[in-house]
Amino acid sequence: MKRILFAFLSFLTIISLAQNTTLNQLSSDGLKTGKWTKKHSSGKLKYEGTFEKDIPVGEFKRYDINGKLTSKLIYSKSGKRADAQIFKPNGIKLATGVYINEKKDSVWKFFDKKGYLFSEQSYAAGILDGESKEYYPNGNIHFQRNYKSGEIEGVYKEFYPNGQLRSKKIYQNGNPTGLVIVYYSNGVPKIVGKYSEGLKDGAWKYYDTRHKILKTETHENGSMIYTSEELISYWNDSIKNVRTIERFDKNGRSHLRSFYPSGELHREGSFWKGKKDSLWNYYAINGALETIRTFHKGKRQGNWTYKYPNGKVKSEEAWYLDRREGEYVEYYENGKIKTKGNYEKGNKSGNWQYFDENGVLIETNKNDEE
């Protein structure tokens, strides 16, 4: 009996040694062959798989530093093709697809953190090529587009979560070109325009949900240009309730007039490259001029004047680089000076004088000067 037990244990030892020696073997010409494994510095398994003459074949698994499975690939006999599954550390599938010569190929599916299908992408030699789709959590299509050699080509569609078409564009060589239509969720067009080589071109029209026009823009090479048509926005269906009217000149400067909902002029002035510039006038709802302001490249600069409802000057001040600078004078409604002083770098400076309604000095305050 002892001889039998000894023989059995010896057999197990031989088998175990034989198994250990079969891992991570090289052929006579130095190529990986048989089963291979490798470990992280932590001692956790990094990968395991089989090679034939340095070429992976069959099942191949990779693990992260904590030993969690990150990918599983099934290689063809030639090793050129691999059907892949990619996983998150929690085991949820992240993606499935095919590798050809170690590059993504054919249709790949990607999943969100809950395991729901997020997108489907078509590849050729590792580059996006063919139909591409992205999905909402409810399974409806969010984006649908086509790629050619890595660039968007052909029809590009975006949808609302309910499946209603949101926008439609045509792409050529990776740039939008031709007609573009953006829709409200009720199917009514919101924006209609066109692109030329990726830039806005020609007339662009904007509509409300009842297909009433809100404004019209004219573009050339992506920039707003002069147009004889006014850019108009409406508070409602009535043309009497105009909100803004803006014109663009040939130099790219725009001239804006903004109105109260009841139709009275509220403010008027100019923009240069999207920033307030030059003189701006602000009006009360009764039409009286309230404020005269000046700007330079969006910053407050120059003399500002505030007025009483009767048109008389209420105060005068100066600005430089968005800070008060220089003399400040405030008046009573009878025209007499109420306050007089100076600003330096945005702070009161020197002596400030305060007067009563008859012009008599009643107080002087001295401010610290830098």
C-alpha positions as a LaTeX table, in Angstrom:
\begin{tabular}{lrrr}
\hline
Residue & $x$ (\AA) & $y$ (\AA) & $z$ (\AA) \\
\hline
Met1 & 0.00 & 0.00 & 0.00 \\
Lys2 & 2.84 & 2.39 & 0.87 \\
Arg3 & 4.47 & 1.63 & $-2.48$ \\
Ile4 & 1.23 & 2.47 & $-4.31$ \\
Leu5 & 0.81 & 5.77 & $-2.40$ \\
Phe6 & 4.44 & 6.74 & $-3.04$ \\
Ala7 & 4.08 & 5.99 & $-6.73$ \\
Phe8 & 0.89 & 8.10 & $-6.95$ \\
Leu9 & 2.47 & 11.10 & $-5.21$ \\
Ser10 & 5.52 & 10.85 & $-7.44$ \\
Phe11 & 3.24 & 10.86 & $-10.49$ \\
Leu12 & 1.45 & 14.03 & $-9.30$ \\
Thr13 & 4.80 & 15.73 & $-8.70$ \\
Ile14 & 5.99 & 14.87 & $-12.19$ \\
Ile15 & 2.73 & 16.12 & $-13.72$ \\
Ser16 & 2.93 & 19.37 & $-11.73$ \\
Leu17 & 6.51 & 19.99 & $-12.78$ \\
Ala18 & 5.63 & 19.21 & $-16.35$ \\
Gln19 & 2.76 & 21.72 & $-16.27$ \\
Asn20 & 4.97 & 24.44 & $-14.82$ \\
Thr21 & 7.61 & 23.91 & $-17.45$ \\
Thr22 & 5.03 & 24.28 & $-20.26$ \\
Leu23 & 4.34 & 27.97 & $-19.41$ \\
Asn24 & 6.13 & 30.84 & $-21.17$ \\
Gln25 & 8.12 & 28.63 & $-23.52$ \\
Leu26 & 10.17 & 29.72 & $-26.51$ \\
Ser27 & 10.74 & 27.61 & $-29.58$ \\
Ser28 & 14.22 & 26.75 & $-30.82$ \\
Asp29 & 14.15 & 29.86 & $-32.99$ \\
Gly30 & 13.19 & 32.10 & $-30.03$ \\
Leu31 & 9.45 & 32.47 & $-30.72$ \\
Lys32 & 6.71 & 32.33 & $-28.08$ \\
Thr33 & 4.90 & 29.01 & $-28.13$ \\
Gly34 & 2.25 & 27.35 & $-26.00$ \\
Lys35 & 0.51 & 28.92 & $-23.04$ \\
Trp36 & 1.89 & 32.20 & $-21.74$ \\
Thr37 & 1.06 & 34.22 & $-18.65$ \\
Lys38 & 2.43 & 37.45 & $-17.23$ \\
Lys39 & 1.85 & 39.17 & $-13.90$ \\
His40 & 1.69 & 42.76 & $-12.67$ \\
Ser41 & 4.26 & 43.95 & $-10.14$ \\
Ser42 & 1.51 & 43.39 & $-7.56$ \\
Gly43 & 1.57 & 39.69 & $-8.36$ \\
Lys44 & $-1.87$ & 39.77 & $-9.98$ \\
Leu45 & $-2.26$ & 38.12 & $-13.36$ \\
Lys46 & $-1.77$ & 40.59 & $-16.24$ \\
Tyr47 & $-2.59$ & 38.33 & $-19.19$ \\
Glu48 & $-2.94$ & 34.72 & $-20.21$ \\
Gly49 & $-3.13$ & 33.21 & $-23.67$ \\
Thr50 & $-1.64$ & 30.84 & $-26.21$ \\
Phe51 & 0.95 & 31.51 & $-28.91$ \\
Glu52 & 2.04 & 29.62 & $-31.97$ \\
Lys53 & 5.34 & 30.88 & $-33.34$ \\
Asp54 & 4.88 & 34.26 & $-31.61$ \\
Ile55 & 1.32 & 34.61 & $-32.96$ \\
Pro56 & $-1.62$ & 34.71 & $-30.48$ \\
Val57 & $-4.26$ & 32.04 & $-31.18$ \\
Gly58 & $-7.49$ & 31.10 & $-29.46$ \\
Glu59 & $-8.63$ & 32.78 & $-26.26$ \\
Phe60 & $-6.54$ & 35.58 & $-24.79$ \\
Lys61 & $-7.45$ & 37.42 & $-21.56$ \\
Arg62 & $-6.06$ & 40.61 & $-20.03$ \\
Tyr63 & $-6.48$ & 41.86 & $-16.45$ \\
Asp64 & $-5.96$ & 45.15 & $-14.63$ \\
Ile65 & $-3.56$ & 45.67 & $-11.73$ \\
Asn66 & $-6.25$ & 44.44 & $-9.32$ \\
Gly67 & $-6.77$ & 41.24 & $-11.24$ \\
Lys68 & $-10.09$ & 42.30 & $-12.82$ \\
Leu69 & $-10.78$ & 41.12 & $-16.36$ \\
Thr70 & $-10.48$ & 44.01 & $-18.85$ \\
Ser71 & $-10.65$ & 42.19 & $-22.19$ \\
Lys72 & $-11.23$ & 38.82 & $-23.77$ \\
Leu73 & $-10.16$ & 38.16 & $-27.35$ \\
Ile74 & $-10.66$ & 35.10 & $-29.51$ \\
Tyr75 & $-7.93$ & 34.96 & $-32.17$ \\
Ser76 & $-8.17$ & 33.15 & $-35.48$ \\
Lys77 & $-5.58$ & 30.49 & $-36.37$ \\
Ser78 & $-3.64$ & 33.06 & $-38.36$ \\
Gly79 & $-3.76$ & 35.54 & $-35.46$ \\
Lys80 & $-4.87$ & 38.32 & $-37.79$ \\
Arg81 & $-8.48$ & 38.47 & $-36.62$ \\
Ala82 & $-9.67$ & 38.77 & $-33.03$ \\
Asp83 & $-13.25$ & 38.94 & $-31.77$ \\
Ala84 & $-13.02$ & 41.25 & $-28.78$ \\
Gln85 & $-14.98$ & 41.97 & $-25.63$ \\
Ile86 & $-13.87$ & 44.90 & $-23.45$ \\
Phe87 & $-14.99$ & 45.11 & $-19.81$ \\
Lys88 & $-15.09$ & 47.64 & $-17.00$ \\
Pro89 & $-13.56$ & 46.66 & $-13.63$ \\
Asn90 & $-17.06$ & 45.94 & $-12.29$ \\
Gly91 & $-17.56$ & 43.33 & $-15.01$ \\
Ile92 & $-20.00$ & 45.36 & $-17.15$ \\
Lys93 & $-19.30$ & 45.05 & $-20.85$ \\
Leu94 & $-17.84$ & 48.25 & $-22.31$ \\
Ala95 & $-17.46$ & 47.30 & $-25.97$ \\
Thr96 & $-17.54$ & 44.44 & $-28.46$ \\
Gly97 & $-16.02$ & 44.30 & $-31.91$ \\
Val98 & $-13.40$ & 42.89 & $-34.23$ \\
Tyr99 & $-9.69$ & 43.57 & $-34.62$ \\
Ile100 & $-7.96$ & 42.90 & $-37.93$ \\
Asn101 & $-4.19$ & 43.11 & $-37.68$ \\
Glu102 & $-4.64$ & 44.72 & $-34.23$ \\
Lys103 & $-6.80$ & 47.55 & $-35.64$ \\
Lys104 & $-10.53$ & 48.06 & $-35.13$ \\
Asp105 & $-12.58$ & 46.77 & $-38.05$ \\
Ser106 & $-16.23$ & 46.26 & $-39.00$ \\
Val107 & $-18.98$ & 47.22 & $-36.52$ \\
Trp108 & $-18.07$ & 48.00 & $-32.91$ \\
Lys109 & $-20.69$ & 48.34 & $-30.20$ \\
Phe110 & $-20.13$ & 50.53 & $-27.14$ \\
Phe111 & $-22.14$ & 50.39 & $-23.91$ \\
Asp112 & $-22.78$ & 52.89 & $-21.10$ \\
Lys113 & $-22.03$ & 52.37 & $-17.40$ \\
Lys114 & $-25.32$ & 50.52 & $-16.96$ \\
Gly115 & $-24.62$ & 48.17 & $-19.83$ \\
Tyr116 & $-27.06$ & 49.73 & $-22.30$ \\
Leu117 & $-26.05$ & 50.15 & $-25.94$ \\
Phe118 & $-24.64$ & 53.67 & $-26.37$ \\
Ser119 & $-23.26$ & 53.66 & $-29.90$ \\
Glu120 & $-22.39$ & 51.58 & $-32.95$ \\
Gln121 & $-19.36$ & 52.59 & $-35.00$ \\
Ser122 & $-18.05$ & 51.15 & $-38.26$ \\
Tyr123 & $-14.29$ & 50.89 & $-38.77$ \\
Ala124 & $-11.84$ & 49.97 & $-41.51$ \\
Ala125 & $-8.17$ & 49.49 & $-40.59$ \\
Gly126 & $-8.67$ & 51.37 & $-37.32$ \\
Ile127 & $-10.35$ & 54.40 & $-38.90$ \\
Leu128 & $-14.04$ & 55.32 & $-38.74$ \\
Asp129 & $-15.59$ & 54.29 & $-42.03$ \\
Gly130 & $-19.26$ & 53.62 & $-42.70$ \\
Glu131 & $-22.43$ & 54.15 & $-40.67$ \\
Ser132 & $-22.27$ & 55.45 & $-37.10$ \\
Lys133 & $-25.12$ & 55.64 & $-34.59$ \\
Glu134 & $-25.49$ & 56.96 & $-31.05$ \\
Tyr135 & $-28.47$ & 56.13 & $-28.85$ \\
Tyr136 & $-30.48$ & 57.67 & $-26.03$ \\
Pro137 & $-30.96$ & 55.59 & $-22.84$ \\
Asn138 & $-34.46$ & 54.72 & $-24.10$ \\
Gly139 & $-32.93$ & 53.03 & $-27.16$ \\
Asn140 & $-33.96$ & 55.66 & $-29.71$ \\
Ile141 & $-31.33$ & 57.02 & $-32.09$ \\
His142 & $-29.67$ & 60.29 & $-31.01$ \\
Phe143 & $-27.18$ & 60.77 & $-33.88$ \\
Gln144 & $-26.90$ & 59.02 & $-37.23$ \\
Arg145 & $-24.04$ & 59.78 & $-39.60$ \\
Asn146 & $-21.60$ & 58.25 & $-42.06$ \\
Tyr147 & $-17.82$ & 58.37 & $-42.15$ \\
Lys148 & $-15.37$ & 57.99 & $-44.99$ \\
Ser149 & $-11.70$ & 57.53 & $-44.10$ \\
Gly150 & $-12.26$ & 59.13 & $-40.69$ \\
Glu151 & $-14.27$ & 62.15 & $-41.85$ \\
Ile152 & $-18.02$ & 62.68 & $-41.75$ \\
Glu153 & $-19.48$ & 62.23 & $-45.21$ \\
Gly154 & $-23.04$ & 62.39 & $-46.49$ \\
Val155 & $-26.23$ & 62.79 & $-44.44$ \\
Tyr156 & $-25.91$ & 63.70 & $-40.76$ \\
Lys157 & $-29.07$ & 63.46 & $-38.65$ \\
Glu158 & $-29.83$ & 64.32 & $-35.03$ \\
Phe159 & $-33.04$ & 63.22 & $-33.29$ \\
Tyr160 & $-35.02$ & 64.16 & $-30.19$ \\
Pro161 & $-35.48$ & 61.45 & $-27.50$ \\
Asn162 & $-39.00$ & 60.82 & $-28.86$ \\
Gly163 & $-37.59$ & 59.94 & $-32.29$ \\
Gln164 & $-38.55$ & 63.24 & $-33.95$ \\
Leu165 & $-35.91$ & 64.59 & $-36.35$ \\
Arg166 & $-34.00$ & 67.50 & $-34.77$ \\
Ser167 & $-31.59$ & 68.49 & $-37.54$ \\
Lys168 & $-30.33$ & 67.35 & $-40.92$ \\
Lys169 & $-27.08$ & 68.33 & $-42.63$ \\
Ile170 & $-25.01$ & 67.17 & $-45.56$ \\
Tyr171 & $-21.26$ & 66.71 & $-45.08$ \\
Gln172 & $-18.53$ & 66.66 & $-47.69$ \\
Asn173 & $-14.88$ & 66.04 & $-46.84$ \\
Gly174 & $-15.67$ & 66.44 & $-43.15$ \\
Asn175 & $-17.41$ & 69.83 & $-43.53$ \\
Pro176 & $-21.12$ & 70.70 & $-43.62$ \\
Thr177 & $-22.20$ & 71.84 & $-47.06$ \\
Gly178 & $-25.48$ & 72.78 & $-48.67$ \\
Leu179 & $-28.87$ & 72.95 & $-46.97$ \\
Val180 & $-29.25$ & 72.56 & $-43.20$ \\
Ile181 & $-32.57$ & 72.40 & $-41.35$ \\
Val182 & $-33.04$ & 72.41 & $-37.58$ \\
Tyr183 & $-36.48$ & 71.46 & $-36.24$ \\
Tyr184 & $-38.45$ & 72.03 & $-33.06$ \\
Ser185 & $-39.68$ & 68.91 & $-31.26$ \\
Asn186 & $-43.10$ & 69.41 & $-32.89$ \\
Gly187 & $-41.56$ & 69.09 & $-36.36$ \\
Val188 & $-41.74$ & 72.79 & $-37.26$ \\
Pro189 & $-38.50$ & 74.16 & $-38.82$ \\
Lys190 & $-36.50$ & 76.29 & $-36.38$ \\
Ile191 & $-33.50$ & 77.26 & $-38.54$ \\
Val192 & $-33.05$ & 77.03 & $-42.30$ \\
Gly193 & $-29.75$ & 77.93 & $-43.91$ \\
Lys194 & $-26.85$ & 76.60 & $-45.90$ \\
Tyr195 & $-23.12$ & 75.95 & $-45.58$ \\
Ser196 & $-20.34$ & 76.26 & $-48.09$ \\
Glu197 & $-17.18$ & 74.31 & $-47.23$ \\
Gly198 & $-18.07$ & 74.33 & $-43.55$ \\
Leu199 & $-18.94$ & 78.04 & $-43.32$ \\
Lys200 & $-22.33$ & 79.72 & $-43.12$ \\
Asp201 & $-23.26$ & 81.18 & $-46.47$ \\
Gly202 & $-26.18$ & 83.16 & $-47.85$ \\
Ala203 & $-29.50$ & 83.64 & $-46.07$ \\
Trp204 & $-30.21$ & 82.02 & $-42.71$ \\
Lys205 & $-33.76$ & 82.24 & $-41.37$ \\
Tyr206 & $-34.90$ & 81.66 & $-37.79$ \\
Tyr207 & $-38.51$ & 80.79 & $-36.88$ \\
Asp208 & $-40.67$ & 80.41 & $-33.79$ \\
Thr209 & $-42.68$ & 77.26 & $-33.02$ \\
Arg210 & $-45.55$ & 78.49 & $-35.24$ \\
His211 & $-43.23$ & 79.10 & $-38.19$ \\
Lys212 & $-43.32$ & 82.87 & $-37.74$ \\
Ile213 & $-39.99$ & 84.34 & $-38.81$ \\
Leu214 & $-37.89$ & 85.73 & $-35.95$ \\
Lys215 & $-34.88$ & 87.00 & $-37.85$ \\
Thr216 & $-32.91$ & 86.67 & $-41.06$ \\
Glu217 & $-29.13$ & 86.71 & $-41.36$ \\
Thr218 & $-26.93$ & 87.03 & $-44.43$ \\
His219 & $-23.49$ & 85.40 & $-44.33$ \\
Glu220 & $-20.49$ & 85.28 & $-46.60$ \\
Asn221 & $-17.55$ & 82.95 & $-45.89$ \\
Gly222 & $-18.87$ & 82.40 & $-42.38$ \\
Ser223 & $-19.15$ & 86.08 & $-41.46$ \\
Met224 & $-22.21$ & 88.31 & $-41.16$ \\
Ile225 & $-22.19$ & 90.86 & $-43.98$ \\
Tyr226 & $-24.19$ & 93.90 & $-44.97$ \\
Thr227 & $-27.82$ & 93.24 & $-45.73$ \\
Ser228 & $-30.64$ & 95.55 & $-46.63$ \\
Glu229 & $-33.01$ & 93.32 & $-44.69$ \\
Glu230 & $-33.36$ & 94.11 & $-41.01$ \\
Leu231 & $-32.73$ & 91.41 & $-38.41$ \\
Ile232 & $-35.96$ & 91.48 & $-36.43$ \\
Ser233 & $-37.13$ & 89.58 & $-33.33$ \\
Tyr234 & $-40.74$ & 89.61 & $-32.11$ \\
Trp235 & $-42.19$ & 89.33 & $-28.64$ \\
Asn236 & $-45.25$ & 87.63 & $-30.13$ \\
Asp237 & $-47.14$ & 87.43 & $-33.41$ \\
Ser238 & $-47.68$ & 91.20 & $-33.56$ \\
Ile239 & $-45.19$ & 93.14 & $-35.67$ \\
Lys240 & $-45.83$ & 96.13 & $-33.39$ \\
Asn241 & $-43.98$ & 94.46 & $-30.55$ \\
Val242 & $-40.50$ & 94.53 & $-32.03$ \\
Arg243 & $-37.67$ & 93.58 & $-29.64$ \\
Thr244 & $-34.53$ & 94.30 & $-31.67$ \\
Ile245 & $-33.60$ & 95.57 & $-35.09$ \\
Glu246 & $-29.97$ & 95.17 & $-36.14$ \\
Arg247 & $-28.19$ & 96.14 & $-39.35$ \\
Phe248 & $-24.67$ & 95.20 & $-40.43$ \\
Asp249 & $-22.51$ & 97.43 & $-42.59$ \\
Lys250 & $-19.84$ & 96.29 & $-45.04$ \\
Asn251 & $-17.11$ & 96.70 & $-42.41$ \\
Gly252 & $-18.68$ & 94.21 & $-40.02$ \\
Arg253 & $-20.04$ & 96.83 & $-37.61$ \\
Ser254 & $-23.62$ & 96.28 & $-36.47$ \\
His255 & $-26.12$ & 98.96 & $-35.46$ \\
Leu256 & $-28.74$ & 97.85 & $-32.96$ \\
Arg257 & $-32.03$ & 99.31 & $-31.81$ \\
Ser258 & $-33.81$ & 97.60 & $-28.91$ \\
Phe259 & $-37.44$ & 98.24 & $-27.93$ \\
Tyr260 & $-39.72$ & 97.86 & $-24.92$ \\
Pro261 & $-42.47$ & 95.22 & $-25.32$ \\
Ser262 & $-44.93$ & 98.07 & $-25.88$ \\
Gly263 & $-42.90$ & 99.24 & $-28.87$ \\
Glu264 & $-41.04$ & 102.28 & $-27.51$ \\
Leu265 & $-37.32$ & 102.61 & $-28.18$ \\
His266 & $-35.22$ & 101.39 & $-25.25$ \\
Arg267 & $-31.61$ & 101.69 & $-26.47$ \\
Glu268 & $-29.56$ & 102.16 & $-29.61$ \\
Gly269 & $-25.88$ & 101.81 & $-30.39$ \\
Ser270 & $-23.18$ & 99.96 & $-32.28$ \\
Phe271 & $-21.24$ & 96.72 & $-31.94$ \\
Trp272 & $-17.81$ & 95.98 & $-33.33$ \\
Lys273 & $-16.87$ & 92.31 & $-33.52$ \\
Gly274 & $-19.65$ & 91.47 & $-31.09$ \\
Lys275 & $-18.70$ & 94.09 & $-28.46$ \\
Lys276 & $-20.31$ & 97.44 & $-27.68$ \\
Asp277 & $-18.47$ & 100.29 & $-29.33$ \\
Ser278 & $-18.89$ & 104.07 & $-29.71$ \\
Leu279 & $-21.97$ & 105.98 & $-28.54$ \\
Trp280 & $-25.00$ & 104.28 & $-26.91$ \\
Asn281 & $-28.24$ & 106.05 & $-25.97$ \\
Tyr282 & $-30.72$ & 104.66 & $-23.41$ \\
Tyr283 & $-34.34$ & 105.87 & $-23.21$ \\
Ala284 & $-37.16$ & 105.81 & $-20.68$ \\
Ile285 & $-40.41$ & 104.18 & $-21.74$ \\
Asn286 & $-41.89$ & 107.66 & $-22.31$ \\
Gly287 & $-39.18$ & 108.36 & $-24.90$ \\
Ala288 & $-37.03$ & 110.66 & $-22.75$ \\
Leu289 & $-33.27$ & 110.21 & $-23.09$ \\
Glu290 & $-31.99$ & 108.71 & $-19.82$ \\
Thr291 & $-28.31$ & 107.98 & $-20.40$ \\
Ile292 & $-25.59$ & 108.69 & $-22.94$ \\
Arg293 & $-22.78$ & 106.13 & $-22.70$ \\
Thr294 & $-19.62$ & 105.48 & $-24.70$ \\
Phe295 & $-17.73$ & 102.21 & $-25.15$ \\
His296 & $-14.55$ & 101.01 & $-26.78$ \\
Lys297 & $-14.22$ & 97.33 & $-27.67$ \\
Gly298 & $-16.78$ & 96.40 & $-25.05$ \\
Lys299 & $-15.26$ & 98.46 & $-22.22$ \\
Arg300 & $-16.77$ & 101.59 & $-20.69$ \\
Gln301 & $-14.72$ & 104.51 & $-21.93$ \\
Gly302 & $-15.25$ & 108.24 & $-22.43$ \\
Asn303 & $-17.91$ & 110.57 & $-21.05$ \\
Trp304 & $-21.19$ & 109.28 & $-19.62$ \\
Thr305 & $-24.20$ & 111.50 & $-19.02$ \\
Tyr306 & $-27.34$ & 110.68 & $-16.98$ \\
Lys307 & $-30.49$ & 112.79 & $-17.30$ \\
Tyr308 & $-33.64$ & 113.59 & $-15.35$ \\
Pro309 & $-37.04$ & 112.81 & $-16.95$ \\
Asn310 & $-37.32$ & 116.51 & $-17.86$ \\
Gly311 & $-34.15$ & 116.25 & $-19.95$ \\
Lys312 & $-31.83$ & 118.14 & $-17.63$ \\
Val313 & $-28.45$ & 116.65 & $-16.77$ \\
Lys314 & $-28.42$ & 114.55 & $-13.59$ \\
Ser315 & $-24.75$ & 113.58 & $-13.53$ \\
Glu316 & $-21.61$ & 113.49 & $-15.68$ \\
Glu317 & $-18.69$ & 111.12 & $-15.29$ \\
Ala318 & $-15.70$ & 109.85 & $-17.24$ \\
Trp319 & $-14.52$ & 106.27 & $-17.82$ \\
Tyr320 & $-11.23$ & 104.77 & $-18.95$ \\
Leu321 & $-10.64$ & 101.05 & $-19.52$ \\
Asp322 & $-13.82$ & 100.13 & $-17.63$ \\
Arg323 & $-12.96$ & 102.26 & $-14.55$ \\
Arg324 & $-14.13$ & 105.72 & $-13.49$ \\
Glu325 & $-11.38$ & 108.21 & $-14.19$ \\
Gly326 & $-11.44$ & 112.01 & $-13.93$ \\
Glu327 & $-14.10$ & 114.49 & $-12.91$ \\
Tyr328 & $-17.51$ & 113.52 & $-11.55$ \\
Val329 & $-20.34$ & 116.07 & $-11.24$ \\
Glu330 & $-23.88$ & 115.47 & $-9.97$ \\
Tyr331 & $-26.64$ & 118.09 & $-10.32$ \\
Tyr332 & $-29.93$ & 118.94 & $-8.67$ \\
Glu333 & $-32.95$ & 119.04 & $-10.93$ \\
Asn334 & $-32.76$ & 122.87 & $-10.85$ \\
Gly335 & $-29.32$ & 122.69 & $-12.48$ \\
Lys336 & $-27.27$ & 123.54 & $-9.38$ \\
Ile337 & $-24.26$ & 121.35 & $-8.57$ \\
Lys338 & $-24.94$ & 118.74 & $-5.87$ \\
Thr339 & $-21.63$ & 116.82 & $-5.76$ \\
Lys340 & $-18.25$ & 117.40 & $-7.35$ \\
Gly341 & $-15.06$ & 115.35 & $-7.19$ \\
Asn342 & $-12.52$ & 113.22 & $-9.03$ \\
Tyr343 & $-11.86$ & 109.53 & $-9.57$ \\
Glu344 & $-8.45$ & 107.95 & $-10.01$ \\
Lys345 & $-8.21$ & 104.31 & $-11.12$ \\
Gly346 & $-11.82$ & 103.74 & $-10.11$ \\
Asn347 & $-11.54$ & 105.23 & $-6.60$ \\
Lys348 & $-12.53$ & 108.62 & $-5.20$ \\
Ser349 & $-9.52$ & 110.92 & $-5.04$ \\
Gly350 & $-8.74$ & 114.32 & $-3.56$ \\
Asn351 & $-11.38$ & 116.75 & $-2.29$ \\
Trp352 & $-15.06$ & 115.96 & $-2.82$ \\
Gln353 & $-17.49$ & 118.85 & $-2.40$ \\
Tyr354 & $-21.18$ & 118.66 & $-1.50$ \\
Phe355 & $-23.64$ & 121.57 & $-2.04$ \\
Asp356 & $-27.23$ & 122.37 & $-1.13$ \\
Glu357 & $-29.93$ & 123.13 & $-3.72$ \\
Asn358 & $-28.96$ & 126.81 & $-3.73$ \\
Gly359 & $-25.36$ & 126.04 & $-4.64$ \\
Val360 & $-23.95$ & 126.72 & $-1.16$ \\
Leu361 & $-21.02$ & 124.47 & $-0.14$ \\
Ile362 & $-22.04$ & 122.42 & 2.90 \\
Glu363 & $-19.31$ & 119.80 & 3.19 \\
Thr364 & $-15.88$ & 118.87 & 1.87 \\
Asn365 & $-14.40$ & 115.39 & 2.21 \\
Lys366 & $-10.78$ & 114.60 & 1.52 \\
Asn367 & $-10.04$ & 111.19 & 0.03 \\
Asp368 & $-6.67$ & 109.47 & 0.14 \\
Glu369 & $-4.64$ & 109.92 & $-3.01$ \\
Glu370 & $-2.30$ & 107.25 & $-4.32$ \\
\hline
\end{tabular}
